[in-house]
Amino acid sequence: MDIEAYLKRDYIINLIQGGARSDGRGFSDIRPIEITKGYVAEKAPGSAMVRLGDTVVLAGVSMDVGEPYADTPTSGVMTTSTELRPMASPTFETGPPREDSIELSRVVDRGIRESGAIDMEKLFIEEEKVWMVFIDIHILDNYGNLIDAAGIAAMSALLDARLPKYEDGKVIRGEWAGKLPITCTPVPLTFAKIKDKIITDPILEEEYAMDARLTVSTTDTVNAMQKGGVGRFTAQEVEFIVDMAFEKAPQTRKKIEE
């Protein structure tokens, strides 16, 4: 736990109840987003560094040939993993994946998978051989809302990714067959509930003060939703959040697709 952020909890709650945020944003404002694609082009077929305010995330995409799942024999495979680097936060430690790391991977994975962002049928190579897409997310600086930063980084890296050339039963390293087949750009947007107020893109100190969290991933429809925290949302609050997600997503999608 970030002790400094936790000790500011009451201050943040009172500030939000008074209609203000500690960084001066409005309740529905998203922090500035900076995306650098091809950040580690020499090491990964696809990569992107994302800054969401002071939160910094690096995503890399790699590919290899493997066997498909038995129930989808002509479809490619996608997996997502997250590393919470100790340099990113005093609360992150080395060792096996923690619960929050696993949750982060699953939320990002679900938003991409359920949108059909990757045309998995085009990753079929031949009988019992398909392309496997590995999304590796590295948290470099945690100043809140890792879900959105990681989701944006993952999608940006997928758009940057090149498909390796495959000939005579082997992968030709360093040669490319084209871009990864991407069909759409899902955008995650996370909202926090603090008492009776809903805010967009919470920073770290607001996350310690929140009662509940709801992430909505959208394209032209809702692709995935993930709730966190012990609090609850009313039906009216969920409707408001979904409407706000659709309203705010296009500006982020434009940045991802540039």
Secondary structure, 3 states (H helix, E strand, C coil): CCHHHHHCHHHHHHHHHCCCCCCCCCCCCCCCEEEEECCCCCCCCEEEEEEECCEEEEEEEEEEEECCCCCCCCCCEEEEEEEECHHHCCCCCCCCCCHHHHHHHHHHHHHHHHHCCECHHHHEEECCEEEEEEEEEEEEECCCCHHHHHHHHHHHHHHHCEEEEEECCEEEEEEEEEECCECCCCEEEEEEEECCEEEECCCHHHHHHCCEEEEEEECCCEEEEEEECCCCCCHHHHHHHHHHHHHHHHHHHHHHHC
